[in-house]
């Protein structure tokens, strides 16, 4: 039933090695999994309630608005892009970001689901 499905999702969410975040329509973190928080040097509770700009590189802020607006307008089902973030220690992180918009039964936007994968080291290796 529904409770079992919610439990399965929670297990996947908590244990995924890939960063997952649920982001509100105003770009605030509703929930983040441990892999997401650890990638940026935080605990999950330190990010929940904060705006995505708390960890995105200042040069990425316009891109965040573009992703939000494009998905809400229904121009595409998801967006995949590389984005710069900032680790708690000040180090830049380059990540692959895949964002989709979760809608309710009446097609009203509810929140964004963001999958984030750190590609900083891969990019360094590729650029050598």
BELTATA-V985277 format. One record per residue. PHI is phi in radians with two decimals (* if undefined). NEAR is the number of other C-alpha atoms within 8 Angstrom. Layout:
phi:PHI near:NEAR
phi:PHI near:NEAR
This chain:
phi:* near:4
phi:-1.10 near:5
phi:-1.08 near:6
phi:-1.12 near:7
phi:-1.11 near:8
phi:-1.11 near:8
phi:-1.10 near:8
phi:-1.04 near:8
phi:-1.06 near:8
phi:-1.05 near:8
phi:-1.11 near:8
phi:-1.10 near:8
phi:-1.01 near:9
phi:-1.19 near:9
phi:-1.76 near:9
phi:-1.07 near:10
phi:-1.36 near:5
phi:-1.80 near:9
phi:-1.18 near:15
phi:-2.29 near:14
phi:-2.34 near:14
phi:-1.79 near:12
phi:-2.12 near:15
phi:-1.18 near:11
phi:-1.13 near:10
phi:-1.65 near:6
phi:1.17 near:9
phi:-1.85 near:12
phi:-1.26 near:15
phi:-1.56 near:10
phi:-2.81 near:9
phi:-2.40 near:14
phi:-1.47 near:14
phi:-0.98 near:11
phi:-1.09 near:13
phi:-1.12 near:14
phi:-1.07 near:14
phi:-1.09 near:10
phi:-0.96 near:10
phi:-1.86 near:10
phi:1.47 near:9
phi:-2.09 near:10
phi:-1.64 near:9
phi:-0.90 near:13
phi:-1.12 near:5
phi:-1.29 near:7
phi:-1.73 near:11
phi:-1.06 near:11
phi:1.66 near:7
phi:-1.46 near:9
phi:-1.31 near:9
phi:-1.06 near:10
phi:-1.11 near:8
phi:-1.05 near:6
phi:-2.08 near:10
phi:-1.42 near:12
phi:-1.09 near:11
phi:-0.90 near:6
phi:-1.26 near:6
phi:-1.74 near:11
phi:-1.05 near:10
phi:-1.11 near:7
phi:-1.10 near:7
phi:-1.08 near:8
phi:-1.14 near:8
phi:-1.07 near:8
phi:-1.04 near:10
phi:-0.99 near:10
phi:-1.14 near:8
phi:-1.08 near:10
phi:-1.25 near:14
phi:-1.12 near:9
phi:-1.26 near:6
phi:1.35 near:7
phi:-1.23 near:7
phi:-2.72 near:7
phi:-1.42 near:8
phi:-2.71 near:9
phi:-2.24 near:11
phi:-2.11 near:8
phi:-2.77 near:7
phi:-1.65 near:8
phi:-2.43 near:10
phi:-1.58 near:12
phi:-2.19 near:12
phi:-2.09 near:13
phi:-1.27 near:12
phi:-0.96 near:9
phi:-1.44 near:6
phi:1.64 near:6
phi:-1.29 near:7
phi:-1.35 near:9
phi:-2.16 near:11
phi:-1.78 near:11
phi:-2.32 near:13
phi:-1.46 near:12
phi:-2.11 near:13
phi:-2.14 near:11
phi:-2.17 near:12
phi:-2.25 near:11
phi:-1.80 near:13
phi:-1.61 near:9
phi:-2.05 near:10
phi:-1.45 near:8
phi:-1.04 near:5
phi:-1.62 near:5
phi:1.24 near:6
phi:-1.41 near:7
phi:-1.07 near:10
phi:-1.95 near:10
phi:-2.87 near:11
phi:-1.73 near:13
phi:-1.93 near:12
phi:-2.02 near:12
phi:-1.88 near:11
phi:-2.25 near:12
phi:-2.24 near:9
phi:-1.20 near:10
phi:-2.03 near:10
phi:-0.94 near:9
phi:-1.19 near:7
phi:-1.07 near:7
phi:-1.15 near:8
phi:-1.04 near:8
phi:-1.11 near:7
phi:-1.12 near:6
phi:-1.46 near:5
phi:-1.30 near:4
